[in-house]
Amino acid sequence: MPRFEHQRHKIPSELTSERELVLVCPALKSRVNLSRIIRLAGCFGIQRVIACRPFSLDSDITRDALEFVQVESRGALVPVLKRLKTDGYQIVGLEQTTNSSSLYEFEFPKRTALLLGHERLGIPADQLAQVNEVIEIPVFGKPMSFNVATACTMAVYEYCRQNPTG
């Protein structure tokens, strides 16, 4: 018998508690990026994504994640961030800024709202004013930043590595 056999889809691992991670997205230029972020949320057991409208999704990319992930549509993010803070979330911006911490060294609070930047414009000043911490992913070549869905994937992976069961 071979040591490894391909399994197309294994039964998902179970979380012992709900993930206390919320993804907060600006109005993204590409529906592909938001669709990938929602699929990512589904795969990692993240139940809540807040997206600035207008947005549309690609069901070929999200697949069945929308059965599990609640996508909330909002007109502006500053009131959302203030509400999340009131609800006990630490707002963590994913952006290259002065005084941002490296993702490699950052310890995520269990109750985190991860604020993503716009593909071209990043996180605007009024939203940055609401964050508790800013993290960045070191870049060692060009282009000098990652695609928003790719960066979100790396940050979510690290959050889940630090909080593996929920």
Buried (B, 14 or more C-beta within 10 A) or exposed (E): EEEEEEEEEEEEEEBEEEBBBBBBBBBBEEBBBBBBBBBBBBBBBBBBBBBBEEBEBBEEBBBEBBEBBEBEEBEEBEEBBEEBBEEEBBBBBBBBBEEBBEBEEBEBBBBBBBBBBBBEEBBEEEBBEBBBBBBBBEEEEEEEBBBBBBBBBEBBEBBBEEBEEB
